Amino acid sequence: MMAGRRVVGEVDAKRLLAEAGLRVPAARLVKSADEAALAAQVVGLPVVVKVASPDILHKSDVGGVALGLATPDQARIAFEQVIASARRARPDARVEAALVEAACPPGGVELIVGVIHDACFGPVVMCGLGGVFVEVLRDVTFRPAPISRADAFEMLAEVRGAALLDGVRGRPPVDREALADLLLTVAGEGGLALRAANGEILEELDLNPVFAYPDGAIIADARIVYATGQPLPPAPPPCEDTMQAVFAPRSIAVVGASTDDLKVGHRAVKHLVDFGYPGELYPIHPTAPEICGRKAYPSLAAVPGPIDRVIVAIAAEAVAGVIDECVQKGVKVAHIYTAGFGELNATGRALEHELLARAADSGLRIIGPNTIGTYAPASGLSPTAGAQQQSGSISYVSQSGGLTLDAIRRGCFQGLRFSKAISIGNAIDLDPADFLASYADAPDTHVIGAYVESVHDGRRLRAALESAAEARKPVVILKGGQTAGGQRAAASHTGALAGDFAIWQGLFRQTGVSAVQTIEELLDTLLGFQLLPPMLGPGVALIGPGGGASVTATDAAERQGLEVVPFAPDTVTALEALGLPPGTSLVNPLDVPASVLRIEGGAVLGRVLECAATDPRVQALVVHLNLVSILALASVERTAGFVQTMVETVIGLKGRTERPICLVLRSSGEAEHEAVVRAERERALAVGIPVFAGIEDALRALGHLYRFGQFHRRGRTPMKG
C-alpha cells in the first residue's frame, strides 16, 4: 500500500476481471512446493508458476516466472526456483507465495491493454503489442475514456504490428471482436476505468500480456492500482454573455492606456480606433484628458457607463488591483495583455493564483495573462495595424501571441478570412476548451483552428471537439510541447508509455481533429478547409512542369494517404489526341514542360486539365506552375502573360468541376517573381481557389481534407461508434 494508493495483486485483479466477464486462466495461490504440485493438477497441466509479491511489479525481471511446466514435479521445483530468484534479486521485497496458473494455449498474439488516470483527461486507455519487450517496442496507441466500439477497432488498426492480428506465416487471424469487447469492458461507457467507489478511483491498470486467438482473448497477467479520490466534476462553461463581451463588446476600457505611441497601452487604443470599433471606448489614464481622440478617465470607477471588457496593459504586480476594480465595476471580461506571470517563474505563478482568487465567484472571467488581443472584423476588434477588414468563417484561438499575429497577418495574406481570432496566453481562467466549445456552436464559424499548449480539463476539451465533429466543422490544431515530459513517474507499463502527446494524438484521432506540425501547415490546412469542396476519394492528379518535382510529390501524396492514380484509358486517349510535343507525359503525374505550357500563350493548359478533371479516378487536382522555369522562357513582362493565361484556365475549370483544385505557384523569391505570384494569387483566391507555395503544402492540405471526409463517411460521430 503506497501513500494514497492501493495495489491490487494479480490474484484479486483477475478475480475482478473475471467478474466483469473477461477470460483469465484457472489459477491457485500457493505458499509451498507441495501446494504448487497439487495446484498444477487442479488447474490443469501444463502450467506456469509466477512469484506473487505486492512489491514486485515486473516478475520476469527478477527471474520470478517459470513457463511450460508439464508435470506436478516440475511445478514443485519451479516454486522453489522462482521464490529463491525473487528473494536474491529483491531482498527488500515480501516474497512468500506464488501463483500456479494454467498455461495459455500456444500461438496467441501478445498484446497489452492498460489504463492510466491522467490529471488532465481522466481515464485513458492504451492498447498495443505486449509482452516483456513492450517498453522497448513502444507499439501502442491511446484514447481518453470512455471509448466507443469504433474507437476500439481503430486502436487495434493503428498498432504498427496490426498485421499480426490478421494472421501471418499461416496463422489464422485473431478475434478482433473479442478484443474490442475487452477494450470496452475496460474503458467503454460504464467500464472498469470509469467506476469510482469507496472514495477510490482506478489510477492504473495493466493487462500484459493479453493473448489473442481466433476464438477470443485470455488475460495472462494483471495488476490494478486504486488511488484515493473522486472524479472531478466538469468545470462550468462560460456563459453566452461572456463570449459576447469577448468578441462583440458594447464597451471596452483600456487600463494602462498611454500617450506614448511605443507602449502597448497606446497601441491597444489606437488599433481599436483605427479599425473602426463602434462601441464605447474608455482609455484609463491618471492625468491625460484624451488618448487617440477618445476621452480618458482616471479609473474604471470614473467611467460613467457599464463596461463589458477591460484590456489590462500595466505592470504585473499592479494587475491584481485592477481585478478588484473590475469586480466592483461589474466588468464581464478582463483581457490581460501584461506578461511576467506564470510563464516566467514561481512568483509569477503566485500572482496568477492571486488574480483568480480575487475574481472568484464574482462573474468576472479572465483572458491571459501574456496575450496580444482579439481580432473580430465584424465587431471592429483588432490587436494589430493593417488587419483585414473582411470577415470570414474561420475562428481561431492561440496560446501564443506570435502565432496569433501569424494567423491574422500572414494567414489573411494567404487568403484566410476570420470570423474571430484570440490570443489567450497563459489561459489561467478561460482556456482553449472554452473557445473551441463556443466556436463549435457559433453559426458564423465553419472552420476552427487552434494553437494549444495545455488545457485545464481534458474532458471539456474532448466535449468541445465532439461538438465540432457533430456539427461537421473541421478542427485544425497545432499542439505545442509535443516532446516535453514524455515519461511519467509511474509504476506500470502503461504509465511509462503514456507520454503527454501520445494521449493528445489519441484524442485527435478520436474526434476527427486535423493535427498539424507547423504554423505553415496550420495556415495551409485552414485555407484548404475554407475554400475546397469535400474530397470523396484518395485519387489525385498532379499537373505541371518538372519530372523530379512530380516524383517527390508522388511520395508526398502517399505519406498523406493519397494516391497519384493511373489515368483511365479514355483519359490517356484524350491526352494523346491533343498532339502535345515530345517530352510531355501522358501518365499521372502529368509532366508538362514549361516550353509546352507556353503553347497558345499558356491556354494549352486548359485542354490538359480538362482531360484530367474528367477522369473518374481523379478526386482532386494539383496544378503546379514552376515560375522559375516558366518566367525564364523570355522576359518577365512577356512570360507573366503566359502565367496569367494559365491561371485563367484553372479558374475556368473550377466552374466545370466539383472536385477540389489546388494551385501551386512556386517562386524563386526574387521580387519580379513574387509580384507575379501575388497578382495571380489574388485572382485565384477571388474565385475560391487556394494557392500554395509548394506541391507538398497542397498535398498536406488535401490529405487533411480527405481524412476529415473519411472520418465522417465512416459514421464516426464521436461516441456513437
N, C-alpha and C positions, 0 to 999 in steps of 0.2 A: 504494500500500500504506500504509494508516494503521497506527498503533501497535496491534498485536494483531489487525488486521483485513486481510482480503484482498478487494479489489474485483474481481469478475469482470465484464468488459465485455460489451457486447451480443452480440458475435460468439460468444464462448465460452459465454455464458449460454444463447444459443439452441441451441448445439450440445448442451448438457446437456439442455435441454428436448426437443429432437428425439429424443435417445437414450431419453428417458423415454416416448416415444410421442405427444408433443404436436405440433400443427401450427405450423410457423413458415414465413415466406416464404423463397423462394430468395434468396440474397444473396452478395455478394463484398465483401471489404475491399480498398480501393484507396488508392494514395498519389499518384496524379497524375490530371490531367484526362483524358489519353488512356486510362488504365486504366479510368476511370469510364465513358467512352463504350463501350469494349469490354465491360465488365461488364454494361451495360444490355442489350446484345444477348444476352448469355449467360443472364441470369436471366429475361429476357422483359419486353418493354415492356407497359404503362407502368411506370415505376419511381419510387422516392423515393431521395433522397440525404440522408444524415444524417452529421453530423460524428461522428467516433469518437475520444473522448478520455477517459482514466481520471479526469480532473479535472473533467469537466463532467457533471453529473447531468441537469439539465433542458435538453435540447438546444434546445427551442423558445424558451427564454428568451434565448438568445444568437444567435438567427437561424440556428441550425445545422441546419434541416430544410427541404428543398425537395420539394414534392409534385407529383404529376400530370405527370411528365416523359415525354413521348410519343416522343421521338427520342433517339438517341445524342448528337447535338449539344447538346440541352437538358441531358442528364446531364453532359456535359463542362463546360458553363457553370455548372451548379449546383454542381459540385465546387468550382470557384474561389470561388463566392459564399459557400458555407457555411463554407469554411475561413477566408476573409477576415473574415467576420462574427464567427465564433467568436474569432478572434485579437484583433479590436478589442474585443469585449466582455470577454474574459478573457485579457489579455496574460500572465498568470501561468500559464496552462494549457498543457499539452502538446497541441498540435494538429498532427497530422502525417498523418492519414488520414481517410477517410470510408467509409461503408457504402453500397453501391448495392444496393437491395433491390426485389424485385418488389412492386408496389403491391397492397395488399389490395383485393378487389373492393368497389365502392361499395355502399351500402345496409346495411352492418353496424351493429349497435348497439355503441357503445364502452363497454367495461367495464374494471374494474381488478380484478386478483387479486394479493394480496400476503401476505407473511408477515413477522412480526417475532418475535424471540426475547425474550419478556418475562421479566424477572428472577424473577417470581413463578410465572407459569403455563407457562413454557417457550414452545414454538412456538404462535403464534396466527395464524390465517388470516383474511384480510379479503377481501370482495368487494363490488362496488357499481358505480355508474356511473363510467366512467373518462374519459380524455382530458385535455386541458391544464387544464380547469377543475375537476379532481377535488377539490382542496383548497378551492375556493370552494363547490361544491355539497355536499360532505361527505355524499353519499348512499351510505353504506357500512354494512356490518354485520360483526360479528366472531364467531369461535368459537375456543376453545382446541382445539389439535390433540391427538390425531387426531380427525377428524370422520367421521361415518357418511354414507351416501348421503342419508338423511332430513335430516341437518343441511345438506347441500349444497343440497337443494331448498328448505329453509326459509330459508336465507340469501338465495337468489335471490328468494323471495317477499317478504322483509322490506324489500328496497330500495324506497324511495318511488317510484322510477321503474320499478317492475316491469312496469307496463302496456306499456312499450316492448318488453319481451321477448315479449309476446303479439301484437304487431303493431298498428300504428296507421296511420291515413291510407292504408289499402290495402296496407300492407306485411304480408308473411306472418310468423307467429311464428317465433322463433328456436328452435334445437335445445337445449332445456334439458337433455336427457340428456347431450349433449356437454359442456355447461358443468359439469354435475355430475361427469362423468368428469375434467375438467380440475382441478376443486377437489380431488377425491380423489387424483389423481396428485400434486398439490402437498402436500396435508395429510391424506390418509387414512392408514390403517394402513400403515406402511412407505413413506409418501410422502416426497418430497424434503425437506420441512421437518423430518422426524424422523430423517434419516440423519446420522450423525456418522462421520468418518473422518480419519485422519492428524492427530488432535488438534484438529480443527476442527469447529465446529457452524455451521449456517446461521443467520446473525444477521438478515439482511433479504433479502427477495425482492420485486421489483416487476415485475409484468407489466402494462404500461399503455402503449397500450391493448390490450385483447383485443377483437377484432371478432367478434361473434356473428352467425351466419347460420342460415338454415333447415337447412343441411346440415353444421353444425359450427362450430368456432371457430378463429380464427387469432391467434397472439400476435404483435403487430406490434412490440413493444419489450420489452426485458427487461434486468434488472440483478440481480445477486446479490452479497451480501456475506457472506463467511465470517469467523468470529472464532475465535481460539484458545480452546480449552476443550473440556470434555466435559459431556454431560448429567449433571446431579446425580442421584445415586440418591435415591429417595424416602426420607424420614425414617421410622424405625420407629414404628408406632403405640404408644400407651400400652398396657401390659398390662392384663388384666382386674382384677388386684389393685389397680392404680392407681385405676380408676374405682370400685371397691368402697370404697376408702379415701376417695374424694371424696364419694360420695353415701350410703354406708352404713358409715361408720367405726365400728369397735368401741370406739375410744378417741380422744379429742381433748385436746390440750393447748393452752392459750391463753397465749402468751408476750406479756407486756405487760398481763396481767390487772391490774385496778386496783380499789382500794376506792372510788374517786371515780366516782360514777354518771354524771358528764358525759363520761367518757372512753370511747373506743372499746373499750379492753380490758375495761372493766367491762361494757359493753353486750353484747359478744360472749359473755361467760359468762352474763349474765342472760337473754338471748334463748334460749339453749340450755336453761337450767334451766326457764324459764317455758313453753317449747314442749314440754317433756317428753322431751328427749333421753335415751334409755335406756342409753347406753353409759357408759364411764368418762370422766369429765371432770376434767382436771387444770389448774386455774389456776396459772400460774407467776408468782410474786411474791417478791422478795428477803426480805421480812420478814413479810408478812401470814400469819396462821395459816389463815385461810379466807376465801373470797370467794363471796358468794351461797350460803352454806351448803355449799360444797364445799371440802374440804381443799386448801390451796395448798402448792406446792413451790417451793424457791428456784431450781431449774434443771431443765432437761429430764433431765439425768443423774440427778437425785434421784428422779425418778418411778419407782416400783417395777416397773411393768409395761411391756409394749410400747406404742408409740404409733403409731396409723395415720396421724393427721393433726395437723399443728400449725398453729394460727392465729397469725400474727405481727402484732402491733399495737404496734410500738415505733418509735423514730426511724430514719429511712432509713439513716443512717450506721452503725447498730448491727446491721442485719439480716444482714450477711454473717457475723457471728459466730454468729448463731442458725442459719444454714445449716450451719455447721461442726458445731454441736451436733446438729442433725437427722441429719446424715450419721453421726456417731458413735453416735447412739441407734438408727439403723436405721429412721427415720421414712420413710413411703412418700410423703407429700404435705405440702408446706409451702404454705399459703394465705396470701399476704402482703396484709394489708389496707392497710399503710402506703403513703402517697403520697409524692411528692417524688423520683421517679426519672426515667425517660426522657421522661415527659410534661412535665417541667419544663425541662430543659436538658442540655447535653453532659455535665456532671458526673453527672447522674442516669443518663444512658445508660451511663457508665463503671461506675457502681455495679451496673447490671443485668448487664453483662458479668462483673463480679466474682462475682455470685451464681451465674450459670451455670457459671463456671469452678470454683467450689467444690463445686457439686453434680454436676459431670461424672463419669460412669461410676460413680456411687455407687448408682444405683437410686432416688434421691430425685427426685421431679418437683415443679415449682414452678407455682403458680397466681398470677397477678398479675405485679407488684405493682399497687397502686392499685385495690383491689376493696372490695366490701362484704359478700361472703359467699355462702352456699349455702342454697337452700331445697329441702327434700325432706321433705314431710309424713310419708311412711311411715317415715322414719328419725329423725324428731324434730328436723330441722335447720331453723332459720330465722334469717335475719340481721336481723329486724325484729320489733317487737312487733305483736300483733294480726293475725298472718298466719292465713290459712285453714288449718284442720287437716285438711280433707278432701283426699285425694289424687285425682289425675285422670290423664289420658292425654297431657297436653302436656308436652314437655320444651323448655327454653329456655336459651340461652346468650347472654351480652351482654358487650360490651367497655365498657359504660357502667354504673356503679353506679346512677345515677339512673334509667336505663331498666330496670334490673333491679327496682328498687323499684316503678316504674310497673307493671310486669307483675305483680308479686306482690300489690300492694295494689289498684291501680285495676283491673287485669285480673280479679282474683278478685271484686271488687265487681260487675263486668260479667257474671260467670258463668264465667270461665275456671277450670279446675281442673288443677293441675300435678302431674305425676309428680316433676319436678325442675326447678330453675332455678338458674343460677350466674352470678355476676359474675366476669369474668376479667381486667378492666382491661387492662394493657399487654401481657399474654399473651406474656411473654418465653420461656416454655417450652411448656406446654400451651396450644394456641390454638383458635380456633373449629372448625377442621377436626377436631381430636381429639374434641371433644364431639359434633359433628354425626355423626361416624362411630360413636361409641358409641350415640347416640340411634337411628341407623338400624338398629342391631342389637338394641336393647333391646325385649323383649316388652311392657313396660309403657308404651311410648311409641307413640302412634298419630299424633300431630301434632307437628311440630317448628317452633320459632320461634327467631329469632336477630337480634341487632343486631351487625353486623360492620363493623369498620374496616379490618382487614388480616389476612392470614394469612402464615405462613412459606413454605408450599409450596402453590401453587395446584393442583398435580396431586393432592395428597392431599385438598384440599377438593373437587375435582371427583369423586374416587373416593367420598367420603362422600356427596355429593349423588346420585351414581348409585346408590349402595346404598339410599338412601332411596327413590329413584324405583322401583327394582326391588321394594322392599317395599311399594309403593303408599302411602307415608307422605307427606302434604303437608308441604312445607318453605316457611315464610314468612320472608323475610329483609328487614330494613331495613338498607341499606348506607349507612354513614356516609362522608363525604368524596366525594360524587358529583361535585363540580366542581373539586376541588383537583388541581393537577398535570396539567392537561388536555393539555399538549403535551409531546412528547419532544424531546430534543436529538438528532434522528436525521437521517440523510442521505437518507431515502426518503420518497415519498408515504405509504406505509403507516405508517411511524413517526410522521409528522406528524399522521396522522389517528387514531392508536391511543391516545386518552385512556384513562386507567386505568378509568374507569367503563364505557366502551364495551366493554371486554373482560369486565367483570363481567356486563354486560347479556347479552352473548353466552353466557356460561356459564349464566346463569339460564334463558335460553330453551332451551339445550341439555339441561338436566337437569330441566326442568319446575318450577322454583322460582317461587313467587309473590313477586315483588319489589314492595315497598310503599314509600311515600314519607314516611310519618309514623308516629309511635308509635301514634296513634289508629287508623290503618288497619291496623297490625300487630295490635293487640289485637282489632279487629273481625273481621279475617280469621281469626285463630286461633279466635275464637268460632264463626264460621261453619263452619269445618272440624271443630271439636269436636262440634257439635250437629246439623248438617244432613246429610241423606242426599244421595247423588250427584244432580247436576243433569244430565239427559240431553239437553237441548236449550236453545237460547237464549231461548225464549219466556217472557216474564214478564207477570204480571197485577199492576197497581197498583190498590189499592182503598182509598179513604178520602176525607176531605173536602179541598177546596182545588184548584180548577181550575188556578191558577198553579203550585202545587206539583207537580201532575201533569205539566204541560207541561215544566217544568225537569227533572223526574225522567225523562221520556222521553228528553230529550237526554242525561242522565247514563247512562241504560241503554245507549244507542248507544255512548257512549265506552267502555263496558266490554265491548263486543262482544255485548251482549244486545239483545233486540228486544221492545218492547211490542207484542205481536202483536194483530191484529184478532180479535175473538171469532168463533167459528164461528156460522153461522146458528142452530143449535139453542140455543146459549148466549144469543144475543140474544132469541130467542123466550121462553126461560125467564125472563130478566130482565124482559121486558115483562109476563109473566104475574104477576109479583109486585105489579103495580099501584102502584109507588112514586110519590110525588108529583112534580109538575113540578120541574125543576132537577136531577134525578138523571140522570146519564149512563148510557147503555146500551151504551157502547163502552168499549174499553180505551185509556187509563186510566179506571177506573170512579170518577167523581167523585160521591161520596155526601155531600151537605151534612150538617153537624152536626145540623141540625134534623130531617133524615130519620133519621140514625143513632139518635136518641133514641126512635124508634117502638118500641113493645113494650119500653120500658125499655132499649133497646140490643140486644135479641135479633134485630131485623130484619137485623143484620149477618150473622148466621149463614146466613140464606137467600140473601143476596147472595153470600157466599163459596162456598156450595155450588154455585151456578151456575158461578162462575169456575173452581172447582177441578176440575170435570168436563170442562172444555173440553180437547179433545185437543191444541190448540196450546200450551196453557199448561204450562210445565215448572216454574215456581216462582211463589209468590205473595208480594207485599209488601203487608202491611196497615198503613197508616199512620193513626194516630189522633192528630190535632192537638188536644192537650189545651187549647191556648189557646182554640180555638173551642168545643170540647165543654163544658169546665168553665164557660164564660161563659154557657151557656144558662140557668143558675139558680145556686143556692148550690152551693158545692163539696161540701157534705155530701150534697146530692141527686145532683148530676151525677157524683160519684165512683162512685155506684152504677151509673150508665149505663156508665161505663168498665169497671167490674168485669164487668158482663154481656157487654160486647163482647169483652173478653179471654177470658171463658169460652167464647164461640162460637169464637174462634180455637183455644183449647185443644181444644174438641170436634172441630174439623175435623182436627186433627193425627192423631187416631186413625183417620180415614177416608181419608187420602190418603198416598201415599208421596212426594209432591212436597215440596221444601223450602218452608217457611213462615218468613218473617221478619216480626217485629212491630216497628213503629216507634212509639215514644211520644215525641212532640215536646212539649217543655215550655217554658214561659216562663222557667223558672229560679226562679220565686217558690217560697217554702218550701212553700205548700199544694200547688202543682203537683208539686213534687219528691217530696213524701210519697206522692202518688198513683202517680207513676212507680215509686218504689221498691217499693211494695206489689205493683203489677202485674208489675213485672219479676221479682220473686221467684216469683210464681205461674207465670209463663210459663216461666222457667228450670227450675222444678221438673219440668216435663214435657218439657224439651228444646227449647223454642222460644227462639231467640236474640232479644234485644231491642236495638234500635239507637236512637241519639239523632236520626238524620235519615234521610231516604229515600236520599240519595246514599251514606251509610255502608252501608246494607243492600245497595244495588246493587253497591258495590265488593266487598263480601264475596261476593255471588253471582257476580260476574264472575270472581273468583279460583277459586271452586268450579267454575264451568263450564269455565274454561280448563284446570284440573287434569284434569278428566274428558276434555276434548278431547285433551290430551297423551297420555293412556293409551289412549283409544279409537283413536287413530291408530297404536297399537302402538309408541309412541315410548319403549320401554325404551332408555335411553341406549346408544349404540354398537352397537345391534342393528338399526338402521335403522327 
